[in-house]
Amino acid sequence: MLKHFRPACVLVVLFLALSLRGTLRAAESAGGPVEFRTSPAALPAGPLSGALMNSGIGDALRRARVDVSGYGEVGYTWNPDHDSGDEIFGRVFDNERGDHVQIDQLDLAVSRAALRLRGQWDVGGKLEMIYGYDTFRFHSNGVNWYGDCLDDASTSSLLQFDLTQAYVDVNVPLGTGLLVRLGKFVTPLGYETIQPTTSPLYSHSYLFGFAKPYTNTGILANYRPDEAARWSLWGGVVRGWDQSLDDNNDAVSFLARVDYSPDETWEFRLGVITGPEGDACDCDCPENNDIYRTVVDLVIGHDVSDRLRLAAEGLYGSDGAADANGNRADWYGAAGYATYAIDRRLTLNARLEWFHDGEGTRLETGEDLDLVSATVGVTATPFPGNAVLSSLKLRPEVRFDHASKPEFDGGTRDHQVTLGIDALFTF
């Protein structure tokens, strides 16, 4: 079945990419670090931010351009062929160690956007903390206060805090403005994000979960060479994949991204990260710092209309020391997305994906593995007219996965069907 399904999946993804006629409306929703304004516009007012603005400190927050916001997410995934107590293979956050509703993420962020103004210095930044079941998946090296709890089947032990972002932004008055970011930030690669508020479905893609880093720590600069901001150039030096206060080796990695939006209806983003990622060891293997891991990621986005949005992501990764024996491995894949807003209460979301894991290094199977998945979901806003409850979203979904080898349900099945739902409230 897979040998027929995989080419079909690739053709659909390519069709989505080539038939695009618009843009992703928010680059941050596709993973880009673009929390910068070109003018001191009003801050978005969620329930928490609105309450603070109406309090005694509201004027001080407005003058300082400080925003306090967050979200909460709880979810549940049902797999009829899954043995309760085990993880669901191939899942990142919704891998359910048991049959229960879980606290996925509770987020609180304090931020100040650096103004992108010609000839003017400005300083901003962001501090973001997340608590929940998801965080043990994206802890960075040096900011993991819990140690390795992955072998502990107790769900309560996996409810953990994570300092997800902590950075300072400085706008340097060079040309149209050079934005320099220093600290820990979500990776600028990819379409889906850690935050459920900027990802279309409850479950995540293989490309998000296994093909690239979650966060980077280092310095990242952005320059927009034209006044219309059609081009945006990113470049920086980071400690590596999910490395922060500690680093697993003595080498740095290099990060770059080029964004191009020819008009209001298109967006292209090409990003790359490269550098040695193997663990440091004694003098018997100094070559580890010369063996590079590289990922190239392309995202294309398009708004066909005010209701329909299409997007596609393609990725290729290679590691010269992917396993303990120093074997090289490649991984690559593609995903296509479609979002259609029926009305202000209901939005349909779909994702089709194929992922090849060479040598089984990314999903730790130890052998070549091809995976395909198809997911259909709905985002429901039950109370769109309510000032507070309009921030409540319910996202049920149905997902089908197929693998080239039996990896699901404890290695006994080559496919699975899951039903999932999360409740998401932003404040």
N, C-alpha and C positions, 0 to 999 in steps of 0.2 A: 504493500500500500504506500509506503513512504517514498519509493522511487518514482511513483507517479505524482504524489502529492507535492513533493519538494519543488519540481520544476514549475508546477502550477502556482505554488506560493510565490516563487521568485518572479514569475511573470506578472502576477497581480500587484506585487510591491513595485515593480518597475513601471507598471501602468499608472499607479498612483503618483509616482514621482514625476513621470514625464507629462502627465496630463494636468499638472498643477497650474492654476491661473491666479493665485493670490498669495497671501502671506499668513504666517502665524501672527496674531495680533499682539501678543506679548512675548518678547524673546525670553523673558525669565521663565515663562510657563514651559519653555522647551529647554530649560536647564541653563540658560545663559546668565552670567552675572551682570545684569544691566540695571541695577537699582540706583540709577543716577538720573537727575532731572536737569533740564536745560533752563528752567526758571523756577522761582520759589512758589510753585503751585500748591494748592491746598492738599494736605495730607489725606490719604484715604481714611474714612471714619468708620471703623467697625464698632460693634457694641462697646468693647473695652476702651478703644481710643475715643469714641464719642463721649463715654461717661467721664473719662479723664479730662477731655477738653471742656466739659461742662462743669468740672469741679473747680476748687479754688486754685489749682495749679495749672489750669487750662491755658491761661495767658502766657505763663512761663514756657510751657511746652510748645505753644505756637511760635513764640519768638525764637526758641532754640531749634525749631523744626524737628522735634523729637517725636517719634511714633512708637507707641507700645501696642503690640498686637500678638495674636497667637491663634491656635486652633486646637481642637480635640477630635480624635478619631477612635472609634471602637468598631470592631469587625468580627465577622464569623465566616468560615469556609467549611462547606460540607462536601466530603468526598465519600461516596457510598462504598468504594472499594479500598478504603484506607483503614489501616489498623490503628485505632486510637492509641496515642502515646508516642507514635513515631512522627517524624517530620514528613511532609509531603515533598517528594523529590522535585527538584527544579524550581522551587518557589523561594522567594527572598524574604518577604515579610509575612505573607499569609501562609506560612508553612505549618501552622497549627499543631502544636505538640499536645494533642488531646482534643476532645470534642467540647469546645467552650467558646464563649464570647470573650475576646481579648481586648485589652487596652492597647491599641496600636501605638498611638502617639499623642502626647500632650505637649504642646509647643508654646513657648513664650519668647518673644523677641523684642528687643529695644534697638531702634535704628535711627540714624540721621543721614539723610541722603546728601552726598556732596554735590553742590551745584556745578553743572558743566557750563561755566561762563568764561568767555574770552577775556583775558587780561586780569583775572581775579583768582586769588588763592581761596580755597575753601576746604574744610575738613568734615568728613562724615565717618560712618562706620556702622557696624552691626554686632550685636551680641545675642546669640540664639541658643537656648537650651531646650532639649527634647527629653521627655520621660516616656517610657512605655516598653512594650515587648519588642518593637522593631529595632531599638537602638543597639542591641548587642551585635547586630549585623554590620553596622557601619561605624563602630568605635574606631578611632584612629590610634596609631601607636604612640603612646605617651599620654593619651587622654582617655585611657581605659582604667577606671578606678576599681573595676570589679575582677580583673583577671579573666581567665578563660573559664566561662561557665557553660560552654556548649555541651559538655558531657553530662550536665545536670538536667535531668528530665523535669525538675520542678519549675513550673511556669512562673511562680512568684519570684524565684531567684533571677529570672530573666527580665523582670520589670526594672529597668535601669535608667539612670540619667546619662545624657551625653551632651557635651559642649560641642554642638555641631558647627557653629560659626562664631568666630571672634576675630574681627579684622578692623583696620583703619583705612579709610579712603582719603586721599589728598588730591585735589585738583590743582595741577601745576599750570600756571598761565603761559603755556607755550602753544603758539598757533591757535587752533580751535579749542585747546584745553587738553592737557595730558592727565589722565586719571591713573593714579598709582594706588594699588591695593596691597596691603601688607598684613599677613596673619593667616588664619585658617578659614577656608571658604569651600562651599560645595563646588565640585568640579564643573568647569564650563563645557564639558563634552556631553553629548547625548540629547535625547528628546525628553525622556521621562526624568523625574526628579525624586529626591527623598520625600519632599513634601507632597502629601496627597492633594493639596489644594491646587497644585500645578501639574498634576498627572491625570490623564483622562479616565483611568479605570482603577478599581481597587487592587487587583493583582498587577504585578509588574512583569515587564518583558525579560527575556534572557539577556538581551543586550544591556539592559540597565543593571541587572543583578550580578552578571558574571563576566562581562566583557571589558569593563573599565573601572576606574576608581570611583569611590563615593565622594571623597573630599581631598583637597590638596592644602598644603601649608607652605607658604613662601611669599614671593612678591610677584605681582601681576600688573601689567600696565596696559592701558587702553588708549588708543588715539583714533579720532575720527577726522580723516583728512579733508573732507568736504563739508560745507555748511549744512547741506541737506541731510547729512548723516547716512548717505546711501552705503558708504563703506565704514566698517569698524574693524580695527586691527588690535589683536590681543597678543601679548607675549610675556613670558615670565619664566622664573626659575623656582622650582618647588622641591620639597624633600623626597617626593616620590608618591606612590599609591598609598593613600590613607596613612601617611606618616606625619607626625606633628612634633610634639616635644621630644620624642625619641625617633631614631631612624634605624632601620634594619641593616644599613650599610653606610659606607663613607661617601657615597656618590649622590649627586643631585639629578633631577630629571628636568627636561625642558618642555614647556607648554606653549602652544600657539593656537590662535583661531582667527579666521577671516570671515567676517559677516558681510553680506551684500544684499541690499534691498533696492532693486531698480525702481520700484514704485510702491504704492500703498498696498499692493496685492501680492507681492513676492517676498520671500526671504530664503537665502541660502547661507548655510554655516558649515565651514570646513575646519575641523580641529584636529590637532595631533598632540600626543604626549609621548616622549621617548626618553629613555635613560635606564641605567642598571637598576634592577629591582630585586635581584637575588640577595639572600641573606649573607651578611658578612661572616667570615669564618677565620681560621688561623692562617698562617703563612702558606699552608698547603694549597690554598685556592685564591690567590690574589687576583686571578683573572675574572672573578665574579664582578668586579667593578668595570670590566670591559665588555660584558655580555648584556646587550640592551633588550629591553622590552619596549615595543612600539605599538601604539594604537592610532589609527586614522579613522575619523568619524565624520560623516556627512549627513546633514539634516536639511531637508527641503520642506518648506511650508507654503500653504496656499489657502486663501479664502475664496471659494467659488462664488459665494454670495454671503449675505448677512447671516444666513442660516447654516450653510454647509462649509466645513473646513476639512481639508485634506493635508496629510503630512506623510513623510517617509524618512526613514533613517537607514543608512548603510554603514557597516563597520568592518574593518579588518585589523586584526591584532596578531603580533608575532613575538615570541619570547625565545631567546637563545639558550636559556637555562630554565626551562619550564618545569622540570622535575628534579628529583634528587640525583639522577644520573646525568644531568646536564643536557638532556635531549631538547632539541628545538621543537616548538609546537606553534601551530597557527590556529586562530579561531576567526570566524567571520560570520556575518549574517545580515539580514535585512528585515525591516518591519514597516508595515503600512498602517496608517491611522485614518479614520473618518469620523467626523463629529457632525451631527445634524440636530439643530435646535427646532423642535416641533413648536413649542411656545415657551413662555417664560417659566413654565412648571416642569417640562420634560425635555431632555436632550438625549439623543441616541449616540452611543460611542461604540466603535469597533476597532479591533486590532488583528492583523494577520502577520505572523512572524515565522521566519526560518533561521536556525542557528546551528552552525557547525563547530563542534568542540574537538579540535585536533588533539590526539593523544589523551583526551579526557582530562586535561589539566585544569580547566576552569570549573567544571562541576565535580572534579575529583573522582571520576569513574575509572581512570587509568587506560581507557581505550577510546578510539574514535567514536564520536557520537553525533548524530544529527537529530535535531529536535524541531518540530513544527507545532504551532499553537494558533488557535482561532478563538477570539474572545468577543462577546457581544454584551453590552451593558447599557443601563439607563441611569442618568443623573436626574433625580426627582427633587424639586424644590417645593415642598408641600405648602409653604406659607409665603409666597413671593411678595405679598403686599405688607407684611408685618415688618416693622422697623428692626426688630431683634431676630425673630424666627426666620426671616428671609435668608439668614446665613446658614440655616440647616439644610444639608444635602443628604439624600439617601441614594446609595449606588449599588443596586443589585447587578449581578453579572453571571453569565454562563461561559465556561471555558473548556475547550477541548485541547488536549496535548497528545502528541504521538512521538515516540522515540524509535530510533533505528535498532535499538536493543531493549530488552525488557528491564527497565529501571524503576518503574512505578510499582507501588504497593509491595515494597520490600524486594524488588527485583523479579517479580513474577508476571508483570504485565508490560506491554509496550505502549499502552495508551491509558488515558484517564479522562474523566469528565468531572468537573467540580462546579459547585454553586457557591457563590460568595456574595456578601453584602457588607457594606460599611455605612456608618452614620458619621457625618463630618460636620462640625460646627466651627465656624471661624468667628473670631472676636477681636 
